[in-house]
């Protein structure tokens, strides 16, 4: 595996591209409030996805100054545009341009991922949300065409309600997976690994080998 530092878009947002041999697809991470490409949970998920022969692109959706602005942290339109910017970057880079691309979003990042998927259906082949707030992209959900997996902890009662409500708005293939005993951050032993394997299976079942 080869890990490279990259910079995304006009804001030069820092990111990390992890290339794997004989890649089957690409997964772009959309980190939510409080998350970053440096978090141990996200790195663990990425490591497991590499085992599914998936290239990963992790980057911060906001600059340091923007991340301190609560309004921008919850500006789903802005976050969705940043995800789309990363998708555009991946489509123009020789190392990733021919790979089908999935989105993995957590918290507000899940709403951003779904917003980007709705606006660019030809760019996104599948979406996975981990403890996400898809309801924050409610206006966009009926337009999402990418098969979407919503993963929620069994003890995360509020998120379960948000995700069930969001599913009722979606017209694409969608599924809700509840991880028994897990809370919002999936901190229980084995919980985040369960999330990663659910995501890996979803992506590999829906990502084509190559985009024609």
N, C-alpha and C positions, 0 to 999 in steps of 0.2 A: 504494500500500500504506500502511496505517496501523498504527503500532506503539503499543501502550498498555501501561502498567504495571498489573498486577492483583495482588490478594492472595487466596490460596486458603485456604479453611477457617478453623477456629477458631485455628489457629496463625499465620494471616496470612502464609503462605509466599509470598515474592515471586515474581512471574512476569511473563512478557512475552507478550502476545497480539498476533499479527501478522495483521491482516485484509487480505484481497485481494479485488479486485472479482470479482463473478460466481463466488464460491467454490463448489467442487464438494464439499468436505468439510473436516473438521478433523483435524489430527494432534496428539495430545498426546505430548510427549516425556517419557520416564521416564529421567532421568540416573542412571548408575551410580556406583560408587565412584570418586571423583576427578574426576567430571564435574560440570558446572554449566551453567546457562543462559547463562553468559558465555563458555564455551569457543569458540574459533574454529572448531573442527571442527563443533560443533553448530550454530553460526550459519551455516556454509557449507551444511550439509545443509538447514537451514530455508530458506535463500535459494533453493536449487534446488527445494525442494518448493513454494515460492510460485509458481514458474514452471509448476507443474502445477495451479495455481488451488486450492491447499490452504492453508487457514488453519492457523497453528501456535500452539500454546500450550506455552511452555517455562517450567518452574518447578523450584525446588529441592525435592526430596522431604523433606529434613531441615532443621531450623533449624541455625544455626552451632554451637550447643553440642551438638546431637545428632550432627552430622557428625564431631565429635571423639571420639565414643563408638564404638569398633570394633564392639561388640555390635549397636548400632542400624544401623550401616552394612550389616551382613549379616543384619538381621532382615527377611526377605522378607515375612512377614505384615504387619509395620508398613509397609514400603515399598509393598506392594500396597494397603493401606488408604489410603495417601496418594494413590496413583494413582486409586483409586476416588473419593476426595474431589474430585480435579480433574475427573473425569468428571461427577460430580454437579454441580459448579460450572458446567461447560460446558452441561449439560442445562437449567440454570435461568437461564442468561444469554441475553437476547434475541438477542445477536449470534451465538450459536453453537448455540442450542437445536435448530434444525431441520437441522443438518448431521450427516450420518453421521460417526462418529468412529473413527479408527484410532489405534493406539498404536505409538510408535517407542521402543524401549528398547535401552540399551547396558549391557554388563557385568551387574552385579546389577540394574540397572534393567529389563533384559529379563525377568528372573525376576519382578520386581514387576509388569510389564505383563501377563505371562501369568497371574499369580495373580489380578489384577484382572479380566482377561478371563474366567477360569474362573468367578469368583464373580458376574459381571454380564454374562452372554452377550448380553443384549439391548442392552447399551450400547456394545459394541465390534464393529465390522464387520470389522476386520482388524488384524493385528499384524506388525510388522517388528522383528527383533532384529539388532543390529550388534555382532559380537564378544561375544555375550551368554553368560550362564550360565543357560540354561533349565533345566538339571539341578537348580538350586537350588530350583526350584518343581516338583520331580518328582511330588509327591503331587497337585498340581493339574492336571498336563498332560493326563491322560485326560479331564478335564472341559472343556477348552478347545474351544469350537465355532468360534471366529473363525479364518478362513484365516490361516496364519502362515508368514512368510518368514524363514528363518534365514540371515544373511549372515556368512561367516567368511573370514578371510584364508587364502590358500593355504599360508603359512608358519606359521600359528598352529596347530600340530599338536595341542596339548592341547585347544584350544577345538573343533577339528574332532571330536575324540573325544566331548567333552561334548555337542555339538550332535547328532551322529549317534545317540548314546544317547537323547537327549531325543526325537528324532523317532520312535523306536520306541515311545515311550509315548503319542504323540499320536494321536488318532483323527479329528481334523479334517483339512481340506485343509492340506498343509504342503509346503514345498520348501526345500532347502538350496542356497544359491548360494555358490560358492567364488570369491573374487577372486584370480586368479593373482598370485603374487609379493608379496602383501600380508601384513604382520604384524598383530599384535593391534590396534594403534591406527590402522591404515590410513594410515600416514604417508608411504608411497611416492607419488610424483607421480601424480596422477589417481585414486588409490585411493578416497579419500573421495568424490570426485565420482561414481565408479562406484557406490558404496554408495547415494548419494542418488538417482541415477536408477533403480536397481533398486527402491528404496523407493517412489519416486514412481509408477512403473509399477504396482507391486503395490497401492498404495493406490487409484489411480484405476481399476484393474480390479475392485476389490472394494467400493469405497465407493459407496453409492447417492447420487443427487443430493439426495434429501431423505429424512429418516426420517418415515414416516407416523404 
